[in-house]
Amino acid sequence: MLQTLAAGAGLQALDAGAAFAAAPPTDWHALAEDVKAQMKWAWAQYKAQAWGHDQIKPVSGGYEEFFFPKGGEHNSGEAHPMGLSIVEALDTLWVMGLDAEFEDGVNWCVKNLRFDIDGEMQVFETSIRIVGGLLSAHHACGDKRLLDLAQDLTNRLLPAFTQSATGMPYRFVNLKTGAVRDPESCPAEVGSYMPEYGTLSKLTGDRRFYDLPKAATKAMFDRRSKIDLLADKIDVRTGKWLSRSATVGPPSDSYYEYLWDAWQLLGDADHKHWYDVCTAAILKHGKDTVDGRLWFPRIDYETGKILNHHQTELDAFYGGLLGQGGDMKDGRAYTLSWAVVQDKFGVLPEGFDYVTFKETAPSNALRPELADAAFNLWLLDGDELWRRVCRRHFNNMKTNNKTTYGFSGIVDVTKDPMTLDDSCPGYWWSEQMKYYYLIFSDTPRFDYKTNYLSTEGNVLLGFNRT
């Protein structure tokens, strides 16, 4: 089986290790129930220790605000809890059948979420997390109050687009005044809006939510180099590039995701064309194979020359995207490369050099990207291999990240035992816990053939309501 998988992925002598070895049969539904139980337990800890606050501190039992920390430089100085973990968790709770917990979360949002705040929110993070979370929860239960909240918030974010001379959004906007700030942006923060805003446009009939993010995405695409690559930093006032580095990882990653996603979810043929052009350039200039493993290095956006061999854990998403776009060979190969890294470290380090095969940043922020890629490939080919990759991802998280009041990031994955950083990012609730459950459970609440999950794991298409 090992030889078949390696050959099918276009690899040579892939030392896959336990992640790819034949394994005894697994009771996947029992594993799904374990995922559900861990989610239910973590939610109870969050509710007892940090209810309404953005993020729990799972080691100490405290909390922290993600968007408006107390004393923030660009807000009124007061902390404004946005219930980020609640919003991010909602559709995961629903798909797991944790209906009482879901109802508690919805009730908190309806009662407490208000956006008339004299303070700045980062347009990108707010859109994929809060807007997307409210829309996916609305998709789950049909509660119009959630849609109304998403519409109000998005209206307050639009000045970031309308006040830009290029149409590419500023990074921050004041929710009360509409004042914008920080024109030095990147592909992800310029072009990661169409699924959420396009869905909102369909639900409300407001064309601005469709036209403004599409124009921003096009404005960046139109500034690609002669070899069709995008650099990773740009001034949205002038449209001038501020970097020469091109990458499939951050800060460019979800730009490429959303080119495909706007086609998949919204049927926008322009985005499909832009995806094809960008992907062809990346595959032509950005592939590197070392020891039989496929990688995507940082390269010069005008020449294609390799700048360095650095990868971040977030880059791992790209194998799943390639598969969705029709390139299963490279998609499988890249995801298998990352699974080998998981096999070595147990928990993936934040940064990694694929030539030295050593970590460059030893921390782990409860990242979901490998599970994301494996889940997307499994939806396409049904290979049990991807379930095993996710099983290892989940079990390693339980072993190394679980602590007194939830699951925590790690300071250094090379230490034994691994030391925890007392943080649980909001995306943990929305992403890997959902990917684990969906890939293991075969739940009837999800349409496994026709569906859409955003870059933040929010389900905007595919829930089965009865």
C-alpha positions in Angstrom: 0.0 0.0 0.0 2.9 2.4 0.8 4.3 1.9 -2.7 1.0 2.4 -4.3 0.3 5.6 -2.4 3.7 7.1 -3.0 3.6 6.3 -6.7 0.0 7.7 -7.0 1.2 10.9 -5.4 4.2 11.3 -7.8 6.7 10.8 -5.0 9.9 8.8 -4.8 11.0 6.9 -1.7 8.5 8.6 0.6 9.3 7.5 4.1 5.7 7.9 5.2 5.9 6.2 8.5 3.0 5.4 10.7 0.7 8.0 9.2 0.5 6.0 5.9 1.1 2.5 7.1 -1.7 0.0 6.9 -3.6 0.2 10.2 -6.1 -2.0 11.9 -9.8 -1.1 11.3 -11.0 1.9 13.2 -14.5 2.5 14.5 -14.9 5.9 12.9 -18.2 6.6 14.4 -16.8 6.0 17.9 -14.0 8.4 17.1 -16.5 11.0 16.0 -18.3 10.6 19.3 -15.0 11.2 21.1 -14.5 14.4 19.1 -18.1 15.5 20.0 -17.4 14.7 23.7 -14.2 16.8 23.6 -16.1 19.7 22.1 -18.9 19.4 24.6 -16.4 19.4 27.5 -14.4 22.3 26.1 -17.6 24.3 25.6 -18.6 23.7 29.2 -15.2 25.0 30.4 -15.5 28.1 28.2 -19.0 28.8 29.4 -17.9 28.4 33.1 -14.7 30.5 32.8 -14.9 32.9 29.9 -18.5 33.2 28.7 -19.0 36.0 26.2 -15.3 36.8 26.0 -13.4 36.3 22.8 -11.1 33.5 23.9 -10.5 31.4 26.9 -7.1 31.0 28.5 -7.3 27.2 28.9 -4.4 26.7 31.3 -5.2 29.5 33.8 -9.0 29.7 33.3 -8.9 33.3 32.3 -9.9 35.0 29.1 -8.7 37.5 26.5 -10.3 39.7 23.9 -9.1 39.3 20.3 -10.7 42.4 18.6 -10.9 45.0 21.3 -8.5 44.4 24.2 -8.6 46.9 27.1 -6.5 49.9 26.4 -6.3 49.2 22.7 -4.5 52.0 20.8 -7.2 52.4 18.1 -10.4 52.1 20.1 -12.1 53.8 22.9 -9.8 52.2 25.4 -12.4 49.9 26.8 -12.5 46.2 26.2 -15.4 45.1 24.0 -15.9 41.3 24.1 -17.3 40.1 20.8 -18.0 36.5 21.9 -15.6 35.4 19.1 -15.4 31.8 20.4 -19.2 31.6 20.5 -19.6 32.8 17.0 -16.9 30.5 15.7 -18.3 27.5 17.5 -22.0 27.8 16.5 -22.2 25.8 13.3 -19.8 23.2 14.7 -22.1 22.7 17.7 -25.1 22.4 15.3 -23.5 19.8 13.0 -22.5 17.7 16.1 -26.1 17.8 17.3 -25.1 19.7 20.5 -28.4 21.6 20.1 -28.7 23.0 23.7 -25.2 24.4 23.4 -26.0 25.9 20.0 -29.2 27.5 21.3 -27.2 29.1 24.2 -24.7 30.5 21.7 -27.4 31.9 19.4 -29.2 33.5 22.3 -26.0 35.1 23.5 -25.4 36.6 20.1 -28.9 38.0 19.7 -28.8 39.5 23.1 -25.3 40.8 23.3 -23.7 41.4 19.8 -23.8 45.0 18.9 -21.5 46.7 16.4 -21.9 50.4 17.1 -18.5 50.6 18.6 -16.0 53.5 18.5 -13.1 51.3 17.6 -11.4 49.6 14.8 -11.8 46.0 13.5 -9.5 44.2 11.1 -11.6 43.8 8.0 -10.2 40.4 7.0 -10.4 38.7 10.4 -13.9 40.2 11.1 -15.2 39.1 7.7 -14.1 35.5 7.8 -14.7 35.0 11.5 -17.7 37.1 12.7 -19.6 37.6 9.4 -18.9 34.1 8.3 -19.8 32.6 11.6 -23.1 34.4 11.8 -24.0 33.4 8.2 -23.1 29.7 8.8 -25.2 29.7 12.0 -28.0 31.3 10.0 -27.6 28.5 7.4 -27.9 26.0 10.2 -31.0 27.2 11.9 -32.6 29.9 9.7 -32.7 32.5 12.4 -33.1 35.9 10.6 -31.7 37.8 13.6 -28.3 36.2 12.8 -28.5 37.4 9.2 -29.5 40.9 10.4 -26.4 41.0 12.6 -24.1 39.9 9.7 -25.6 42.5 7.4 -25.2 45.3 10.0 -21.6 44.4 10.6 -20.7 44.1 6.9 -22.3 47.5 6.2 -19.9 49.0 8.8 -16.9 47.3 7.0 -17.6 48.6 3.5 -15.9 51.9 3.9 -12.6 50.0 3.8 -13.5 49.3 0.1 -15.3 52.4 -0.9 -12.6 54.8 0.5 -9.8 53.1 -1.4 -8.7 54.6 -4.7 -7.9 51.1 -6.1 -10.9 49.3 -4.7 -8.6 47.1 -2.6 -9.6 47.5 1.0 -7.8 49.2 3.9 -6.9 46.8 6.7 -8.9 48.5 9.5 -12.1 50.4 9.7 -13.8 52.2 12.7 -17.2 50.6 13.1 -18.8 53.8 14.3 -17.2 56.5 12.2 -16.1 54.6 9.1 -12.6 55.9 9.3 -10.1 53.6 7.7 -6.4 52.9 8.5 -3.4 50.9 7.3 -3.0 50.7 3.5 -0.2 48.2 3.5 -2.0 45.0 2.9 -1.5 41.5 1.3 -3.4 39.2 -1.0 -5.3 37.4 1.7 -6.6 40.6 3.2 -7.5 42.1 -0.2 -9.3 39.1 -1.7 -10.8 36.9 1.0 -14.5 38.1 1.0 -16.5 36.7 -1.8 -18.0 33.6 -0.2 -19.2 35.5 2.9 -20.2 38.8 1.2 -21.5 37.0 -1.9 -23.8 34.8 0.3 -25.0 38.0 2.1 -25.7 39.6 -1.2 -27.8 36.6 -2.3 -29.7 36.6 1.0 -30.3 40.4 1.1 -30.4 41.4 -2.5 -27.7 44.1 -1.9 -25.3 44.0 -4.9 -22.6 46.0 -3.0 -21.7 42.9 -1.0 -20.9 41.2 -4.3 -19.5 43.9 -6.4 -17.1 45.5 -4.0 -15.1 42.4 -3.0 -15.1 41.1 -6.6 -13.6 44.4 -7.8 -10.9 44.2 -5.0 -10.0 40.7 -6.1 -9.7 41.7 -9.7 -7.7 44.8 -8.8 -5.0 42.6 -7.3 -5.2 40.0 -10.1 -4.6 42.8 -12.6 -1.4 43.7 -10.9 0.2 40.3 -11.2 3.7 40.0 -12.7 4.5 39.1 -16.3 4.8 35.5 -15.2 1.4 35.7 -13.4 2.6 35.7 -9.8 1.4 37.9 -7.0 3.8 39.3 -4.3 2.8 39.2 -0.7 2.6 42.9 0.2 0.9 45.8 -1.6 -0.1 49.5 -1.0 -3.9 49.6 -1.6 -3.7 53.4 -2.2 -1.4 53.2 -5.1 -1.5 49.5 -6.1 2.3 49.3 -5.9 3.9 46.1 -4.7 5.9 46.4 -1.5 7.5 43.0 -1.6 9.0 40.6 -4.1 8.1 37.4 -2.3 5.4 35.1 -3.7 3.9 32.3 -1.6 0.9 30.0 -1.4 1.1 30.5 2.4 0.3 33.5 4.5 -0.2 36.3 3.9 -1.4 35.2 0.5 -3.1 31.9 1.2 -6.9 32.5 1.3 -6.7 34.8 -1.8 -6.1 31.6 -3.8 -8.7 29.7 -1.8 -11.4 32.3 -2.5 -10.6 32.4 -6.2 -11.7 28.8 -6.4 -14.4 29.2 -3.8 -16.2 32.1 -5.5 -16.6 29.7 -8.5 -17.6 26.7 -6.4 -20.1 28.5 -4.2 -21.3 31.4 -6.4 -20.6 30.2 -9.9 -18.5 33.2 -10.8 -16.6 32.3 -14.0 -14.2 35.2 -13.7 -12.9 33.8 -10.4 -12.5 30.4 -12.0 -10.3 32.0 -14.8 -8.3 34.0 -12.2 -7.7 30.8 -10.2 -6.6 28.9 -13.3 -4.1 31.6 -14.3 -2.6 31.9 -10.8 -2.5 28.2 -10.2 -0.8 27.5 -13.5 1.9 30.1 -12.6 2.4 28.6 -9.2 2.7 25.1 -10.5 5.1 26.3 -13.3 7.4 28.4 -11.1 6.8 27.5 -7.5 7.2 23.7 -7.2 10.2 22.1 -5.6 10.9 18.4 -4.9 13.4 17.4 -2.2 14.0 13.8 -1.2 10.9 12.8 -3.2 8.6 15.2 -1.4 6.7 18.1 -3.0 7.0 21.6 -1.5 6.1 25.2 -2.5 8.9 27.5 -1.5 8.9 31.3 -1.3 9.8 32.6 -4.8 10.5 36.0 -6.5 7.2 37.1 -8.1 8.9 38.4 -11.2 11.5 35.7 -11.9 10.3 32.6 -10.1 13.7 32.3 -8.3 13.5 30.4 -5.0 14.1 32.9 -2.1 14.0 30.4 0.8 12.7 27.0 1.7 10.6 28.1 4.6 7.1 26.7 5.1 4.5 27.6 7.7 2.0 25.1 9.0 -0.7 27.3 7.4 0.7 26.4 3.9 -0.6 22.8 4.4 -4.0 23.9 3.3 -2.8 24.1 -0.3 -2.9 20.4 -1.1 -6.6 20.3 -0.5 -7.2 23.4 -2.7 -5.2 21.8 -5.5 -7.4 18.8 -5.3 -10.5 20.8 -5.4 -9.2 22.6 -8.5 -8.7 19.3 -10.3 -5.0 18.6 -9.6 -5.3 15.6 -7.3 -1.7 14.4 -8.1 0.0 17.5 -6.7 -2.7 17.9 -4.0 -2.1 14.4 -2.6 1.6 14.8 -2.9 1.8 18.0 -1.0 -0.5 16.8 1.7 1.5 13.6 2.1 4.6 15.8 2.5 3.0 17.5 5.4 1.8 14.3 6.9 5.4 13.2 7.0 6.2 16.3 9.0 3.4 15.4 11.4 4.8 11.9 11.7 8.1 13.4 12.8 7.0 16.0 15.3 3.6 14.7 16.4 2.2 18.2 16.5 3.2 20.4 13.6 5.6 23.3 14.3 4.6 26.8 13.2 7.6 27.1 10.9 9.6 24.5 9.0 12.5 24.3 6.6 11.9 21.4 4.1 15.6 21.1 3.0 17.0 20.8 6.5 13.8 19.1 7.7 14.0 21.1 10.9 11.6 23.5 12.6 12.2 27.2 12.2 9.5 28.2 14.6 8.8 25.6 17.2 5.4 26.8 18.5 2.0 25.5 17.5 -1.1 27.7 17.6 -3.7 24.8 17.3 -3.6 25.1 13.6 -6.1 23.2 11.5 -4.6 23.3 8.0 -3.4 19.7 7.6 -6.8 18.4 8.8 -8.4 20.9 6.4 -6.5 19.5 3.4 -7.0 15.9 4.4 -10.8 16.5 4.8 -11.1 18.2 1.4 -9.2 15.4 -0.3 -11.3 12.8 1.4 -14.5 14.5 0.2 -13.0 14.1 -3.4 -11.6 10.6 -3.4 -12.9 8.9 -0.2 -9.5 7.4 0.6 -9.3 6.1 4.1 -5.7 7.4 4.2 -7.0 10.9 4.9 -9.1 9.7 7.8 -6.0 8.2 9.3 -4.1 11.5 8.9 -6.9 13.3 10.7 -7.1 10.6 13.4 -3.4 11.2 14.1 -4.0 15.0 14.1 -6.8 14.6 16.6 -5.1 12.1 18.9 -1.9 14.1 19.0 -3.9 17.2 19.9 -5.6 15.3 22.7 -2.3 14.1 24.0 -0.4 17.3 23.8 -2.8 20.3 23.8 -5.4 19.3 26.3 -5.2 21.0 29.6 -7.3 22.0 32.6 -9.9 24.2 30.9 -9.7 23.3 27.3 -7.1 23.0 24.5 -4.1 25.2 24.3 -1.4 26.2 21.9 2.2 25.0 22.5 5.3 27.0 23.0 7.7 24.4 21.7 6.7 21.2 20.0 10.3 19.8 20.3 10.2 19.7 24.1 9.1 16.6 26.1 6.7 17.3 27.5 5.5 20.1 25.3 4.9 23.4 27.1 1.6 25.2 26.7 1.0 28.9 25.9 -2.4 29.3 27.6 -4.2 30.3 24.5 -7.1 28.9 22.5 -7.7 30.7 19.2 -11.3 31.2 18.1 -10.7 29.3 14.9 -10.2 26.1 16.9 -13.9 25.9 17.5 -14.8 26.5 13.9 -12.2 24.5 12.0 -10.4 21.3 13.1 -13.2 20.2 15.5 -15.6 20.4 12.6 -13.2 18.7 10.2 -12.6 15.9 12.6 -16.3 15.3 13.2 -17.3 15.5 9.6 -14.6 13.1 8.3 -15.3 10.6 11.1 -19.1 10.8 11.6 -21.0 10.5 8.3 -23.6 12.7 10.0 -26.9 13.1 8.2 -26.8 16.8 9.1 -24.2 17.4 6.3 -24.4 16.9 2.6 -21.2 15.2 1.7 -21.7 15.6 -2.0 -22.8 19.2 -2.3 -21.3 21.6 0.3 -19.0 24.5 0.9 -16.8 25.4 3.9 -15.0 28.7 4.0 -11.4 29.4 4.8 -12.5 29.6 8.5 -14.4 26.3 8.3 -17.8 28.0 8.2 -20.4 25.9 6.4 -22.3 28.2 3.9 -23.7 25.3 1.8 -24.5 21.7 2.7 -26.4 21.6 6.0 -29.4 19.3 6.0 -32.1 20.7 8.2 -35.1 18.5 9.0 
